[in-house]
Amino acid sequence: MQLDDAYANAAYIEGSDAFPARWSADAQAYREAPVAHAEIDVKYGAGDRQVYDLFHPDGHSCGLFLFVHGGYWRAFDKSSWSHLAEGMRARGWAVAMPSYDLCPAVGIPDITRQIAEATTHAAHCIAGPICLAGHSAGGHLAARMACEGVLPEDIAARLQTVLPISPLSDLRPLMSTSMNADFDLDEKTAKAESPIFGKPVSGAKVIVWVGADERPVFIEQAQWLSEAWHTDLHIEKGRHHFDVIDALADRESEMVGLLSQPA
């Protein structure tokens, strides 16, 4: 369809086929390493995929960090991203990584509700401030959590920092891709699920992040959210859609530093 190529990532990243296997291997190695106490497959809902892994820091936790994976709401689960917990975990945060049901079995509004449920469940387990990040479709979901009325008021009030990475902030263009056969978006639903039309909760710091080497539409999507919410935009040089999240694994990275810094 009209915008299929614009929203295609793998075809424009050298060696893209190797990334999923690398992610999976790095995540498995992290879960098997004696780095931190982890609770695996914590249930937050009734479905088999409605679970999250919770990685605890050494000593007392200073708050909760929740990362939402991408995959165009159609692919992956929490098991490919465990290693990305280390940056925030090493800074003293408990880190939750949820899976969720995928399109076309459910719609994007259903996934939004599931991530709200996962965030709420994890927040009831871990005291203190809450930081959220997500990548691509997960960036959309992280931004949706920062919209008024999505999270319970008491949970939203604890939001400290929200970091949508390469987010999809306006879903209306996706109606002109073949992926919409799975999304089943119409104008009303696409607009309702687009963070650019939501009002961000007060008190939370929002930082929009995108790689400078990403497809132009992803840079535009990041800019649209930054402009709509009047918030900071970081365009990271030398990063594309598949490696822009690597910094989450490094406690010394600028990304992790900004995430963990109080608002």
Summary of the structure (lengths in Angstrom):
residues: 263
radius of gyration: 16.8
end to end distance: 42.1
largest distance: 52.1
contacts: 933
relative contact order: 0.16
helix: 40%
strand: 18%
